[in-house]
Amino acid sequence: MPVISFANAKGGAGKTTAALLLATEIADRGKSVTIFDADPQKWISHWADLPGRPGNIDVVSQITPASIVEQISDATHQSDYVIVDLEGTENLVVANALSMSDLVVVPIQGSSMDARGGAKILTLIAKLEKIVKRDINHCVALTRTNAAVTTRALKAVQEFLAVKGIDVLMTPIVERAAYRDLFEFGGGLRGQNPKAVTNLDKAQDNAAMFAAEVLEKVRIEPRRRWYDVFKKAS
């Protein structure tokens, strides 16, 4: 089943939050999800140890360059969706995961530093496409945006991406307290108390729209035959 990876060469871009929001939204739809936590900070692994983790989400934190290809391949036969939260450096784990992805989401905040970090991943994807001899579907997700104001820095990033012809999701991930609370208290957005979380309904709507747009962009190759080829080649 589909493999969706989240990557940005700069830390703090909202990558892990975006990955977890997508995973919990998919789980809320009754689908099973395997998350590979390849980020050294292991925030999703910490989240998995908190109360309220949906039973249809599995988290894998033990990952090596030698094992990642087979692990992802096996997970595609066991779960409806596979999500990979990658670390912010260019290494063999990142390259292998990107090469096996049906969609790579590059989260970018409204800053030039994030844009440069995202550009490194986009350059890496272009190199990998030549190696695996297929297009790697990818897009940018704007993260931690302000619901009321579009900053000058964010506008500059949007203009930069437009000039480069980079596909950008129409739904940005808005900065919300509810998203931070996931990593403090566990579970998903649907399990949070609306009396204790500001604008929970808006956070839920934002996450649902983000997930719907990401899933719409996933392209599934017939029976994923390239997985077996890539697995053998590795």
CORBEL-V586111 format. One record per backbone hydrogen bond with DSSP energy under -0.5 kcal/mol. NH is the residue of the N-H (numbers start at 1). CO is the residue of the C=O. If there is no record, write none. Layout:
nh=[NH,NH]
co=[CO,CO]
This chain:
nh=[2,4,4,5,6,7,9,13,18,19,20,21,22,23,24,25,26,27,28,29,29,30,31,33,34,35,35,36,36,37,37,38,38,42,46,47,48,49,49,50,53,57,58,60,61,63,67,68,71,72,73,74,75,76,77,77,78,79,81,82,83,84,85,85,86,86,91,95,96,97,98,99,100,101,102,103,104,105,105,106,106,107,108,111,115,116,117,118,119,120,121,122,123,124,125,126,127,128,129,130,131,132,133,134,137,139,140,141,143,144,145,146,151,155,156,157,158,159,160,161,162,163,164,165,165,166,169,172,173,174,175,179,180,181,182,182,183,183,184,184,185,186,186,191,192,194,196,197,200,203,204,205,206,207,208,209,210,211,212,213,214,215,216,217,217,218,218,219,221,224,225,227,228,229,230,231,232,233,234]
co=[80,2,82,103,84,105,117,10,14,15,16,17,18,19,20,21,22,23,24,25,26,27,26,56,81,33,58,34,83,35,60,36,85,39,42,43,44,45,46,47,50,54,33,35,59,61,64,64,67,68,69,70,71,72,73,74,75,75,32,2,34,4,36,83,6,84,89,91,92,93,94,95,96,98,3,3,137,5,103,104,139,105,141,109,111,112,113,114,115,116,117,118,119,120,121,122,123,124,125,126,127,128,129,129,135,104,167,106,108,173,173,149,149,151,152,153,154,155,156,157,158,159,160,161,162,161,140,170,142,172,145,176,176,177,178,179,179,180,180,181,181,181,182,188,189,192,193,193,197,199,200,201,202,203,204,205,206,207,208,209,210,211,212,213,214,214,215,102,219,221,222,224,224,225,226,227,228,229,230]
